[in-house]
Amino acid sequence: MRVVVSCIPQAGHIGPLLPLAEAFVAQGDALVFASGPDAEAAVVQHGLEFRQVGPAFGQWYDDLRSRTRGLPGDGLPPNRVEHYFLPRLFGEIGAAVMIDGLIDVCRTVDAELLVFDPLVFAGPLAASVVGARGVQQTVGVLVHPDVTQLVTDAVSPLWREFDRDVPPAAGMYEGVTVAVCPPSLDPLAADRPGIIHMRPVPEPVSPADSISALPGGDAPAVYVTLGTFSNNVALFRVLVDALAPVSARFLFTVGRDVDPHHLGPLPANIRVEPFIPQAEVLPHCDAAIHHGGAGTTFGILAHGLPSLVLPQSADNFTIAERVRTAGAAEVLMPGHSEPREIQDALRIVLEDAGYRDAARSLANEIAAMPSPGEVAADLRTDPD
C-alpha cells in the first residue's frame, strides 16, 4: 500500500504520528512523511522518507501576527484558546499553505491512504482531490464540535476553490479516526462513528538499575517538564523555589532552547537537563509535574504515575481537567501557581494513594489499547 502521513510541523504532533508510520513501513508499505521543514530531522532520524509541505511553523505564526494588533490570542481565557487559534492559525493559514504541496506529494506517490493529524485541515481536502482514503490520527482528545464548526467556516473558501462544499467538521471525520486518548478520558469519542483506538505510547519497559540524571537518595522521585512548546523560564524558576524545601528528588527537563543556567543556583534535590526521553525517566519516578500536553500526559499515565498539572496553552486545559476528573491529578491554573500552592498540591498527590490508584487504572486502560502494528494491519486490510 502507498501511504502519505502528514502532520503540522511541531514536535508535539510529529512524535505521535511516527509509531503508526513506522508500523506501515515494517509491514512492507511504501510511505512518505509530509510536513514543514521543522519536522524533517525527526522523520529522517526514524528512517522515513520526508517531503516538505509548506513553510516552517514560525512563518505560520508570523502570518497570523501580521493580521492582528498585539499578540495573537493575548488576553483570551483558557477555554477560548482553541476557538481562536484552530480556525485562524491552522484553518485559514495552515490549510492554505499545506494544500498544494500535500496534493502534489499524494499525486507523485499515487497515495492510496492519507493519514493526517487533527490540525492538518488540508488533509481531508487533499484526500478528496486525489481520491485517497483519508484517516485522521489524533494526538490528544477530540476537538470540541464548537471549535470544529469554526474551522469548517474558516476553510470553506479553500474547499470551494477546488469546486467542493466543505463537509461537517471540515471533513476531519469523513473516514476512520485513529484515537490515541484512553477512551475514559475522551467522552466525545464514544459517540463518534468510525473511531478505532491505538495505544499512544510504547509499553513501559523495566527500569535500569539507575539513572544518573536523578539526584541520589531514597526520597520520592518527581519528573518535571513543560513539554516542547511551553518552556516558560519564569515558571521553571517558580518551581525551583517551590520545590527546594520539599522532601523529594526532582528531575527537570527544560527543553533544548532553554539554558539551564537561567534557572539560577539549584538546591541539592533538583537536577536540570535540557532533554531526556521521558520513557527513560518515568520508570524511576513516583509522580510528575507537567503542563498537560497529550504526549507527556499519556506517557506519564502509561507508567501509572499521578500528576500535578500546570496547564499552559491549547488543549492542556482540557486534558488537565479530564485527568483531574479521573482522580489521577491535581491541577493548578495560571495565576494559582504560588510556591505554597505548588507544595500543597504536590504533597496531596504524593501522599494520597487514591491518585496513584486512579493513574494505575488508566495505565491498564492504555496497555489494553491496540498497538500501532495492529492498527496499521487493520487499515491495510479493511477500507471501512
Secondary structure, DSSP 8 states (H G I E B T S, - for coil): -EEEEE--SSHHHHHHHHHHHHHHHHTT-EEEEEE-GGGHHHHHHTT-EEEE-S--HHHHHHHHHHTSSSSTTTT--GGGHHHHHIIIIIIIIIIHHHHHHHHHHHHHHT-SEEEE-TT-TTHHHHHHHHT-EEEEE-SSS---HHHHHHHHHHHHHHHHHTT----GGGGTTSSEEEE-S-GGG-HHHHT-TTEEE--SS-------S--TTS--SSS-EEEEE-TTT---HHHHHHHHHHHTTSSSEEEEE--TTS-GGGG-S--TTEEEES---HHHHGGG-SEEEE---HHHHHHHHHTT--EEE---STTHHHHHHHHHHTTSEEE--TT---HHHHHHHHHHHHH-HHHHHHHHHHHHHHHTS--HHHHHHHHHH---
